Each structure stands twice: as C-alpha cells, then as structure tokens.
C-alpha cells in the first residue's frame, strides 16, 4: 500500500469511530418536559401527619417534626431553581401547579451497637403529590407515598462512621425528596 492509501484508510476508520463515539446511546442531559412548560407554581405543602393516632408496633417510629412542610416546600422550590428546567413562580398563573401533602415522617432504627443503643437510623419523609397543567386543568401525574430518605449514624456509631445530628439528617432527607420530586416532574411522563 502506498502512503496515500494508508492515510485515506486511517481517515475512514477515524471517521467511523467518530460516528460511534459522537452518536452516543440516546443519553441527554436535557429535560424531557414539553417546551410548552416554562413555569411551575408550588403552593405550600400541607402537613397531613396524624399526631392524634395512638401508637402501635407498626407506627411507633412515625414521629412529628414541627414545620416539616415548610422545609419541604422550601427544598422543592430551591431544587427547581437549581435544576433550571422549570422556573418556580409565586402565582397559580404558571404553566404547571405542583401540590403536595406531607403524610408521614419516620425515623427507623437500622443498626444497634454492643450496648443496644441505636447507632444508625433511616429517616423518611413521605408525601402525596399532584402535578396539574393549568391551561387544560388536567392532572399530568399523581403520586401517593412518594418518599425521600437518608441513613445517618448517631454518636453511638462505631469509630469509622461519621455521626450526624437529627437536624442534619432532616436537611439531607428534604434534599433527597426535593431531588426526586424535580426528577419526577422534568423527566418523561
């Protein structure tokens, strides 16, 4: 083969490899929501946790945290701002409305140390959600029992574990829940 033919062959192979590399597998970092949606209204989440119900073995880890609904509302709004696909607005003339209710807040023990003290908890915030298209008044999607969670170590945890306070765990749980809500909203319905 002459030098010119080898050069042309290398160019052809490079071109074919480039087609495979740059064509990808269909992954995109763009939102899957329709271009008709630009804004979202998120009214304050409502706290529907029933604190009057007697405790039994099934519900003994359900707890009440004052103003958890406020934390969730702020977290979801902030995550939409961070994501940038839908702009939160303070009026219901937005393209979409996301209504939410906090229905459960749990702190379940996961691990115990040798003294039978809890060394790790799993915290869950569970919400019911409804996303509505404000122009058509149709429900876009609805989710019951939508959850965000985090595991965290207490001060009773063994040495390599890094303990967190309950307030830090609440912040992490709200962040996880907010991320999941935004992903559910902006991805393909």
Secondary structure, 3 states (H helix, E strand, C coil): CCHHHHHHHHHHHHHHHHHHHHHCCCCCCCCCCCCCCCEEECCCCEECCCCCCCCCCCCCCECCCCCHHHHHHHHHHHHHHHHCCCEEECCCCCCEEEEEEEEEEEEEEEEECCCCCEEEEEEEEEEEEEEEECCCCEEEEEEEEEEEEEEEECCCCCCCCCECCHHHHHHHHHHHHHHHHHHHHHCCC
